[in-house]
């Protein structure tokens, strides 16, 4: 019906425009008030024209209502289709953004692996976090069947994440740099001053401190601390973090140094576990 009205709409309008004036002209009387009854044939013709006129008006009204219903229904269907299309496009956009971000992270990891061909590394995905005032632990799921061991280093392109604490099946728990149980041998990249990076276990941040830094080894804000390679856990020259505060006011053997880890632990999704060196 909608297609018929759409296809013949100009013809129907033209027919009504021609028929209505003729009907109105034929049914009109002369200008005088009061009129003698017409002859029988004339009354029959005029009665027929009156019925035709009534039918035409009713047809116009019905067509108008039908057209409005069809148009309203068509618009509602079109709006519903558009809403579904917008929802689909939003979902597709969100998915693509996630894919692009994941690709960027994987490119960084691949770049890190190429820059360190001396390391044997296996990938793992972060699947959980334990955050408490005392412990900072990540839970990993391995992406390979390789067996891991406690104390193996965990890294990303930006720096040191931590070390394996416990392994169970395809999963492992990692003590990150800011965990108070973490101790990492470190040196200043600028002046090679040695120290130990220890986690502070703060609830609201991931800060650490650098202990055992001799007073004569002047430290500055912005100094980068890297792994020293002692202790047999972390290879040398991996970035741990940046010095954010140095306090020399208190008398003592060692400086008070705060350090912000190079890794944003709140956004970690993929990591590497260093399983050996070549």
CORWORA-V382751 format. One record per pair of residues at least 12 apart in sequence whose ideal C-beta (glycine too) atoms are under 10 Angstrom apart, sorted by the first residue. I is the first residue (numbers start at 1). J is the second residue. D is the distance in Angstrom with one decimal. If there is no record, write none. Layout:
i j d
I J D
I J D
//
This chain:
i j d
1 66 7.3
1 70 7.3
2 66 9.0
2 67 8.9
2 69 9.7
2 70 4.8
2 71 9.0
2 73 8.6
2 74 7.3
5 63 7.5
5 66 7.4
5 67 6.4
5 70 7.1
6 67 9.6
6 70 8.8
9 63 9.6
9 67 8.6
12 59 9.4
12 60 9.6
12 63 7.3
13 63 9.8
15 56 9.7
16 56 7.0
16 59 8.1
16 60 6.4
16 63 8.8
19 52 8.0
19 53 9.1
19 56 6.2
20 52 10.0
20 53 7.8
20 56 6.2
20 57 8.6
20 60 8.5
22 49 8.7
22 52 9.5
22 53 9.8
23 49 5.7
23 50 8.5
23 52 5.8
23 53 4.5
23 54 9.6
23 55 9.7
23 56 6.5
23 57 9.6
24 49 9.1
24 53 7.1
24 56 9.9
25 49 9.5
26 45 7.8
26 46 7.3
26 48 9.6
26 49 4.9
26 50 9.5
26 52 9.2
26 53 8.9
27 45 9.7
27 46 6.2
27 47 9.7
27 49 5.1
27 50 6.0
27 52 9.1
27 53 6.3
29 46 9.3
101 267 9.7
101 269 8.8
102 269 7.4
102 270 8.0
105 156 8.4
105 157 8.3
105 267 9.1
105 268 9.2
105 269 6.4
105 270 5.8
106 123 9.0
106 269 9.7
106 270 6.7
107 157 8.9
108 156 7.4
108 157 3.8
108 158 7.7
108 270 9.2
109 121 9.0
109 123 7.2
109 155 9.4
109 156 6.7
109 157 5.8
109 270 6.1
109 271 8.1
109 272 6.3
110 157 8.9
111 157 6.3
112 155 7.4
112 156 7.1
112 157 4.0
112 158 8.6
112 159 9.8
112 272 7.1
113 157 8.9
113 272 7.0
115 157 8.6
116 155 8.8
116 235 8.3
116 237 9.6
116 238 8.8
116 272 9.2
116 274 8.7
116 277 9.4
116 278 10.0
117 278 7.1
118 235 7.9
118 274 9.9
118 276 9.8
118 277 5.5
118 278 5.4
119 153 8.9
119 155 8.5
119 235 6.9
119 238 9.7
119 272 8.0
119 273 10.0
119 274 5.1
119 275 8.3
119 276 7.6
119 277 6.0
119 278 7.5
120 146 9.3
120 272 10.0
120 273 9.5
120 274 7.0
120 275 4.9
120 276 4.2
120 277 6.7
120 278 6.3
121 146 10.0
121 152 10.0
121 153 9.4
121 154 9.8
121 155 7.9
121 271 9.4
121 272 4.2
121 273 6.5
121 274 5.4
121 275 6.7
121 276 8.9
122 142 6.6
122 143 7.1
122 144 5.0
122 145 9.4
122 146 5.0
122 147 9.8
122 148 7.6
122 152 9.4
122 271 9.8
122 272 7.0
122 273 5.2
122 274 8.6
122 275 5.8
123 140 9.7
123 142 7.9
123 143 4.4
123 144 7.1
123 146 10.0
123 270 6.4
123 271 7.5
123 272 6.0
123 273 7.9
124 138 9.4
124 139 9.9
124 140 4.1
124 141 6.4
124 142 5.0
124 143 6.0
124 144 8.5
124 146 9.9
124 148 8.4
124 154 7.7
124 164 9.7
124 170 9.2
124 171 9.1
124 172 7.1
124 174 8.8
124 270 7.4
124 271 5.4
124 272 7.4
124 273 5.7
125 139 9.9
125 140 6.7
125 141 5.1
125 142 8.2
125 143 6.3
125 268 9.6
125 269 6.7
125 270 5.7
125 271 7.9
126 138 5.6
126 139 7.3
126 140 6.1
126 141 8.1
126 154 9.8
126 161 9.2
126 174 8.7
126 265 9.2
126 267 9.5
126 268 4.9
126 269 5.4
126 270 7.1
126 271 6.5
127 139 5.5
127 140 6.7
127 141 4.7
127 171 7.5
127 269 9.5
128 140 8.6
128 141 8.9
128 171 8.8
128 173 8.9
129 174 9.9
129 176 9.1
129 265 8.0
129 266 8.5
129 268 8.7
130 173 7.9
130 179 9.7
131 203 7.5
131 204 9.9
131 206 10.0
131 265 9.4
131 266 9.5
132 179 9.8
132 201 8.3
132 203 7.7
133 180 9.4
133 201 6.4
133 202 7.9
133 203 4.8
133 204 9.7
134 179 8.3
134 180 6.3
134 181 8.7
134 199 9.9
134 201 5.3
134 203 9.2
135 165 9.5
135 173 9.8
135 175 7.7
135 176 9.5
135 178 9.9
135 179 5.7
135 180 7.6
135 181 7.3
135 199 9.2
135 201 7.1
136 162 8.2
136 174 9.3
136 175 7.2
136 176 4.9
136 177 8.2
136 178 5.0
136 179 4.1
136 180 8.3
136 181 9.0
136 182 8.1
136 199 6.5
136 200 9.6
136 201 6.7
136 202 8.9
136 203 9.6
136 206 7.1
136 265 7.3
137 162 8.5
137 165 6.7
137 166 9.1
137 173 5.2
137 174 6.5
137 175 6.1
137 176 7.1
137 179 6.7
137 181 9.4
138 154 7.8
138 161 7.2
138 162 7.1
138 165 9.4
138 172 8.9
138 173 7.2
138 174 4.4
138 175 8.4
138 176 6.0
138 179 9.7
138 265 7.3
138 268 6.8
138 271 7.9
139 166 9.8
139 168 10.0
139 171 6.4
139 172 7.5
139 173 5.7
139 174 7.6
140 154 7.5
140 161 9.6
140 164 8.3
140 167 9.4
140 170 9.0
140 171 6.5
140 172 4.8
140 173 7.6
140 174 6.1
140 268 9.6
140 270 9.6
140 271 6.7
140 273 7.6
141 169 9.4
141 170 5.9
141 171 5.7
141 172 8.3
142 167 8.9
142 169 8.7
142 170 4.9
142 171 7.3
142 172 6.9
142 273 7.8
143 170 9.0
143 270 8.5
143 273 9.9
144 170 9.0
144 273 9.6
144 275 9.8
145 170 8.0
146 273 8.5
146 275 6.6
147 167 7.6
147 275 8.9
148 164 5.8
148 166 9.8
148 167 4.9
148 170 9.5
148 171 9.6
148 172 5.5
148 273 6.0
148 275 7.0
149 164 6.8
149 167 6.8
149 172 9.4
149 273 9.5
149 275 8.1
150 163 7.9
150 164 5.3
150 165 6.4
150 166 6.4
150 167 6.6
150 172 8.7
150 173 9.4
150 175 9.8
151 163 5.2
151 164 6.1
151 165 8.2
151 175 9.4
151 231 9.3
151 232 8.6
151 233 5.4
151 234 9.6
152 164 4.6
152 167 8.9
152 172 8.6
152 174 9.4
152 233 8.0
152 234 9.8
152 273 5.5
152 274 6.3
152 275 6.1
152 276 8.7
153 174 9.7
153 184 9.3
153 227 8.4
153 233 6.2
153 234 5.0
153 235 7.2
153 238 7.6
153 272 8.8
153 273 7.3
153 274 4.5
153 275 9.2
154 172 8.5
154 174 5.0
154 175 9.1
154 176 8.2
154 177 9.9
154 234 9.9
154 263 9.6
154 268 9.5
154 271 5.3
154 272 7.2
154 273 5.4
154 274 7.7
155 227 9.7
155 234 8.6
155 235 9.1
155 238 6.2
155 239 9.2
155 263 8.5
155 271 6.8
155 272 5.4
155 273 8.1
155 274 6.3
156 262 8.9
156 263 5.9
156 264 9.3
156 265 9.9
156 268 6.8
156 269 9.5
156 270 7.5
156 271 5.4
156 272 6.9
157 239 9.7
157 262 9.8
157 263 9.3
157 270 10.0
157 271 9.9
157 272 8.8
158 239 7.0
158 241 9.9
158 261 9.1
158 262 5.0
158 263 5.4
158 264 7.6
158 268 9.9
159 177 8.5
159 224 9.4
159 225 9.7
159 226 8.6
159 227 9.2
159 238 6.4
159 239 3.9
159 240 6.1
159 241 6.9
159 242 9.7
159 261 7.0
159 262 3.3
159 263 5.1
159 264 9.9
160 176 8.9
160 177 6.0
160 182 9.6
160 184 6.9
160 186 9.3
160 197 8.7
160 225 9.7
160 226 8.8
160 227 6.5
160 234 6.6
160 235 10.0
160 238 5.2
160 239 6.9
160 240 5.0
160 241 8.1
160 261 7.6
160 262 7.2
160 263 6.9
161 174 6.4
161 175 9.6
161 176 5.9
161 177 7.2
161 261 8.6
161 262 9.6
161 263 5.5
161 265 7.3
161 268 6.9
161 271 5.6
161 272 8.8
161 273 9.3
162 174 4.7
162 175 5.0
162 176 3.9
162 177 5.7
162 178 8.6
162 179 7.0
162 181 9.9
162 182 6.2
162 184 8.6
162 199 8.8
162 234 9.9
162 261 9.4
162 263 8.8
162 265 8.7
162 271 9.2
163 175 6.0
163 176 8.8
163 177 9.3
163 179 9.7
163 181 9.9
163 182 7.4
163 183 9.7
163 184 8.2
163 233 6.0
163 234 7.6
163 273 9.4
163 274 9.6
164 233 9.8
164 273 6.8
164 274 9.9
164 275 10.0
165 179 8.7
165 181 8.2
165 182 9.6
167 273 10.0
172 273 7.6
174 265 9.9
174 268 9.6
174 271 7.9
174 273 8.6
175 199 8.0
176 199 7.3
176 206 7.4
176 208 9.6
176 261 7.8
176 263 7.9
176 265 5.6
176 268 8.8
177 197 6.6
177 198 9.0
177 199 5.9
177 200 10.0
177 206 7.3
177 207 9.6
177 208 5.6
177 240 6.4
177 241 7.0
177 259 8.6
177 260 9.9
177 261 4.7
177 262 8.7
177 263 7.2
177 265 8.0
178 197 9.6
178 198 9.3
178 199 4.2
178 200 6.4
178 201 6.8
178 202 7.1
178 205 7.7
178 206 4.0
178 207 6.5
178 208 5.5
178 241 9.5
178 259 9.6
178 260 9.6
178 261 6.3
178 263 9.6
178 265 7.1
179 198 9.3
179 199 4.4
179 200 9.2
179 201 6.4
179 206 9.5
179 208 9.2
180 198 7.1
180 199 5.0
180 200 6.7
180 201 3.8
180 202 9.4
180 208 9.3
181 198 9.0
181 199 7.1
181 201 8.5
182 196 9.9
182 197 7.5
182 198 6.6
182 199 4.3
182 200 9.9
182 201 9.2
182 208 7.6
183 196 5.7
183 197 7.5
183 198 5.8
183 199 8.5
183 211 8.7
183 231 8.2
183 233 9.3
184 196 7.0
184 197 4.5
184 198 8.0
184 199 9.1
184 208 8.6
184 210 9.7
184 225 8.8
184 226 10.0
184 227 6.4
184 228 8.3
184 230 9.9
184 231 8.1
184 233 7.6
184 234 6.2
184 238 9.3
184 240 6.2
184 241 9.8
185 197 8.1
185 227 6.7
185 228 4.1
185 229 7.0
185 230 4.3
185 231 4.9
185 232 9.6
185 233 8.0
185 234 7.2
185 236 9.4
185 240 9.8
186 198 9.8
186 208 9.7
186 210 6.6
186 211 9.6
186 212 9.8
186 213 9.4
186 224 9.9
186 225 4.6
186 226 6.6
186 227 6.2
186 228 5.4
186 229 9.7
186 230 9.4
186 234 8.9
186 238 9.6
186 240 5.6
186 241 8.9
186 259 8.6
187 210 10.0
187 217 9.8
187 224 10.0
187 225 7.1
187 226 6.2
187 227 7.9
187 228 4.5
187 229 8.5
187 230 9.2
187 236 8.5
187 237 8.9
187 240 9.7
188 210 8.4
188 213 8.1
188 217 7.2
188 218 9.7
188 219 6.6
188 220 9.0
188 223 5.2
188 224 7.4
188 225 6.0
188 226 8.1
188 228 9.8
188 243 8.0
188 257 9.5
189 223 7.0
189 224 4.3
189 225 7.0
189 226 5.2
189 237 8.3
189 239 8.1
189 240 9.8
189 242 9.8
190 218 9.8
190 219 8.6
190 220 7.5
190 222 8.8
190 223 5.2
190 224 7.3
190 225 9.6
190 243 9.6
191 217 6.2
191 218 7.4
191 219 8.1
191 220 9.1
191 223 7.8
192 217 8.5
192 226 9.7
192 228 9.0
193 210 8.9
193 212 9.9
193 213 5.8
193 214 7.0
193 216 8.8
193 217 3.4
193 218 8.1
193 219 6.6
193 223 8.4
193 225 9.1
193 255 9.0
193 257 9.6
194 210 9.6
194 212 7.5
194 213 7.7
194 214 8.2
194 217 7.9
194 225 10.0
194 228 6.1
194 230 8.4
195 209 9.0
195 210 4.2
195 211 6.1
195 212 5.3
195 213 4.3
195 214 8.6
195 217 8.3
195 219 8.6
195 225 7.2
195 228 8.4
195 254 8.4
195 255 8.6
195 257 7.3
195 259 9.2
196 208 10.0
196 209 9.0
196 210 7.1
196 211 4.8
196 212 5.3
196 213 8.8
196 228 9.0
196 230 9.8
196 231 9.6
197 209 7.5
197 210 5.6
197 211 7.9
197 225 6.2
197 226 10.0
197 227 8.8
197 228 9.6
197 240 5.3
197 241 7.2
197 257 9.5
197 259 6.2
197 261 8.5
198 210 7.8
198 211 5.5
198 212 9.5
198 259 9.3
199 259 9.9
199 261 8.9
200 258 8.3
200 259 9.3
205 260 8.3
205 261 9.8
206 241 9.1
206 259 10.0
206 260 7.5
206 261 5.5
206 263 8.2
206 264 8.2
206 265 5.3
206 266 7.8
207 241 8.9
207 244 7.6
207 245 9.3
207 258 5.9
207 259 7.0
207 260 6.1
207 261 7.8
208 225 9.1
208 240 8.0
208 241 6.6
208 244 10.0
208 257 9.5
208 258 7.6
208 259 4.8
208 260 7.9
208 261 6.2
209 243 9.9
209 245 9.4
209 256 7.4
209 257 6.2
209 258 5.7
209 259 6.3
210 223 9.1
210 225 6.2
210 240 8.9
210 241 8.9
210 243 7.1
210 246 9.3
210 254 9.2
210 255 7.9
210 256 9.0
210 257 4.1
210 258 7.9
210 259 5.4
211 254 6.8
211 255 9.3
211 256 9.1
211 257 8.1
212 253 8.5
212 254 5.7
212 255 9.3
212 257 9.9
213 225 9.6
213 243 9.5
213 246 8.8
213 253 9.5
213 254 5.6
213 255 4.5
213 256 8.7
213 257 5.6
214 253 7.0
214 254 6.6
214 255 7.5
215 248 7.0
215 251 9.1
215 252 7.5
215 253 6.5
215 254 6.7
215 255 6.0
216 253 9.9
216 255 9.5
217 254 9.6
217 255 7.6
218 246 8.4
218 248 8.3
218 255 8.2
219 243 5.9
219 245 9.7
219 246 4.9
219 247 9.9
219 248 8.6
219 255 5.7
219 256 9.7
219 257 5.4
219 259 9.9
220 243 6.9
220 246 6.7
220 257 9.9
221 242 8.3
221 243 5.7
221 244 6.3
221 245 6.6
221 246 6.2
221 257 9.4
221 258 9.2
222 242 6.3
222 243 6.5
222 244 8.4
223 241 9.9
223 242 7.1
223 243 4.3
223 244 9.8
223 246 8.5
223 257 8.5
223 259 9.0
224 239 6.3
224 240 8.2
224 241 7.6
224 242 5.6
224 243 7.7
224 259 9.5
224 262 8.1
225 239 7.8
225 240 4.8
225 241 5.8
225 242 7.5
225 243 6.8
225 257 8.7
225 259 6.0
225 261 9.6
225 262 9.0
226 238 6.1
226 239 5.5
226 240 6.2
226 241 9.3
226 262 9.5
227 239 8.1
227 240 6.3
228 240 9.6
233 274 9.5
234 274 8.2
235 274 6.9
235 277 6.7
238 262 9.2
238 274 8.9
239 261 9.2
239 262 4.7
239 263 8.8
240 259 7.1
240 260 9.9
240 261 6.7
240 262 6.5
240 263 8.9
241 258 9.6
241 259 4.5
241 260 5.3
241 261 4.2
241 262 4.9
241 263 8.1
242 258 9.9
242 259 6.8
242 260 5.5
242 261 8.5
242 262 6.8
243 255 9.8
243 257 5.7
243 258 7.1
243 259 5.6
243 260 8.1
244 257 8.7
244 258 5.0
244 259 6.6
244 260 4.9
245 257 7.1
245 258 4.1
245 259 8.7
245 260 9.4
246 258 7.9
//
